[in-house]
Amino acid sequence: MTRPNLTPHRCKAALHLRRKTMPLVARQAGVSVRHLVYVIAGQRPGSQRVYQALRDAIGPDGWLFATGQTHLLADEQPHAAPRA
């Protein structure tokens, strides 16, 4: 498997937009938060399980954004309108 070319700040933005945390993704992947940070930064290779947990957390559009395949990241989750 080839390593995806993740852009750290884009990956973190996609996680933030989906309201997911690094500890949550690390727990789902079965790795430490430190390892996940190193994988996102490109300092360590990730396993298929790590990349899948990250893809699941940020969704297909977030994955395209995090890997530089698109420059658009939109909030897909509906929000309640503020009360007047």
C-alpha positions as a Markdown table, in Angstrom:
| # | Residue | x | y | z |
|---|---|---|---|---|
| 1 | Met | 0.0 | 0.0 | 0.0 |
| 2 | Thr | 1.3 | 3.4 | -0.8 |
| 3 | Arg | 1.3 | 6.1 | 1.9 |
| 4 | Pro | -1.3 | 8.8 | 1.3 |
| 5 | Asn | 0.2 | 12.3 | 1.1 |
| 6 | Leu | -1.5 | 13.9 | 4.1 |
| 7 | Thr | -1.2 | 17.6 | 4.7 |
| 8 | Pro | -1.2 | 18.0 | 8.5 |
| 9 | His | -3.0 | 21.3 | 8.8 |
| 10 | Arg | -5.7 | 20.1 | 6.3 |
| 11 | Cys | -6.1 | 16.9 | 8.2 |
| 12 | Lys | -6.5 | 18.6 | 11.5 |
| 13 | Ala | -9.0 | 21.1 | 9.9 |
| 14 | Ala | -11.1 | 18.2 | 8.6 |
| 15 | Leu | -11.1 | 16.5 | 12.0 |
| 16 | His | -12.1 | 19.8 | 13.7 |
| 17 | Leu | -14.9 | 20.3 | 11.2 |
| 18 | Arg | -16.3 | 16.8 | 11.8 |
| 19 | Arg | -15.9 | 17.4 | 15.5 |
| 20 | Lys | -13.5 | 14.4 | 15.9 |
| 21 | Thr | -10.5 | 14.4 | 18.2 |
| 22 | Met | -7.1 | 12.9 | 17.8 |
| 23 | Pro | -7.6 | 10.7 | 20.9 |
| 24 | Leu | -10.8 | 9.3 | 19.4 |
| 25 | Val | -9.3 | 8.5 | 16.1 |
| 26 | Ala | -6.2 | 6.9 | 17.8 |
| 27 | Arg | -8.4 | 4.8 | 20.0 |
| 28 | Gln | -10.4 | 3.6 | 17.0 |
| 29 | Ala | -7.2 | 2.8 | 15.2 |
| 30 | Gly | -5.7 | 1.0 | 18.2 |
| 31 | Val | -2.6 | 3.3 | 18.4 |
| 32 | Ser | -1.3 | 6.0 | 20.6 |
| 33 | Val | -2.1 | 9.7 | 19.9 |
| 34 | Arg | 1.6 | 10.3 | 19.5 |
| 35 | His | 1.8 | 7.7 | 16.8 |
| 36 | Leu | -1.2 | 9.2 | 15.0 |
| 37 | Val | 0.4 | 12.6 | 15.1 |
| 38 | Tyr | 3.6 | 11.2 | 13.6 |
| 39 | Val | 1.6 | 9.5 | 10.9 |
| 40 | Ile | -0.3 | 12.6 | 10.0 |
| 41 | Ala | 3.0 | 14.6 | 10.0 |
| 42 | Gly | 4.5 | 12.0 | 7.6 |
| 43 | Gln | 7.2 | 11.1 | 10.1 |
| 44 | Arg | 6.0 | 7.5 | 10.4 |
| 45 | Pro | 4.2 | 5.2 | 8.1 |
| 46 | Gly | 0.7 | 4.3 | 9.1 |
| 47 | Ser | -1.0 | 1.0 | 8.9 |
| 48 | Gln | -4.1 | 0.3 | 6.8 |
| 49 | Arg | -6.0 | 0.4 | 10.1 |
| 50 | Val | -4.7 | 3.9 | 11.0 |
| 51 | Tyr | -5.6 | 5.3 | 7.6 |
| 52 | Gln | -9.0 | 3.7 | 7.6 |
| 53 | Ala | -9.8 | 5.1 | 11.0 |
| 54 | Leu | -8.7 | 8.6 | 9.8 |
| 55 | Arg | -10.8 | 8.2 | 6.6 |
| 56 | Asp | -13.8 | 7.1 | 8.7 |
| 57 | Ala | -13.4 | 10.1 | 11.0 |
| 58 | Ile | -13.1 | 12.8 | 8.4 |
| 59 | Gly | -15.4 | 11.3 | 5.7 |
| 60 | Pro | -14.8 | 11.0 | 2.0 |
| 61 | Asp | -14.7 | 14.8 | 1.3 |
| 62 | Gly | -12.4 | 15.4 | 4.3 |
| 63 | Trp | -10.1 | 12.7 | 3.0 |
| 64 | Leu | -9.9 | 14.4 | -0.4 |
| 65 | Phe | -9.2 | 17.7 | 1.3 |
| 66 | Ala | -6.6 | 16.2 | 3.7 |
| 67 | Thr | -4.7 | 14.5 | 0.8 |
| 68 | Gly | -4.7 | 17.6 | -1.4 |
| 69 | Gln | -7.1 | 16.2 | -4.0 |
| 70 | Thr | -9.5 | 19.1 | -3.5 |
| 71 | His | -9.2 | 22.6 | -2.1 |
| 72 | Leu | -12.8 | 22.7 | -0.8 |
| 73 | Leu | -13.9 | 21.6 | 2.6 |
| 74 | Ala | -17.5 | 22.1 | 3.6 |
| 75 | Asp | -19.4 | 21.4 | 6.8 |
| 76 | Glu | -21.7 | 18.5 | 5.9 |
| 77 | Gln | -23.4 | 18.4 | 9.3 |
| 78 | Pro | -26.6 | 20.4 | 9.8 |
| 79 | His | -26.7 | 22.9 | 12.7 |
| 80 | Ala | -29.6 | 24.3 | 14.6 |
| 81 | Ala | -30.4 | 27.9 | 13.8 |
| 82 | Pro | -29.4 | 30.3 | 16.6 |
| 83 | Arg | -32.4 | 31.3 | 18.7 |
| 84 | Ala | -33.5 | 34.9 | 18.5 |
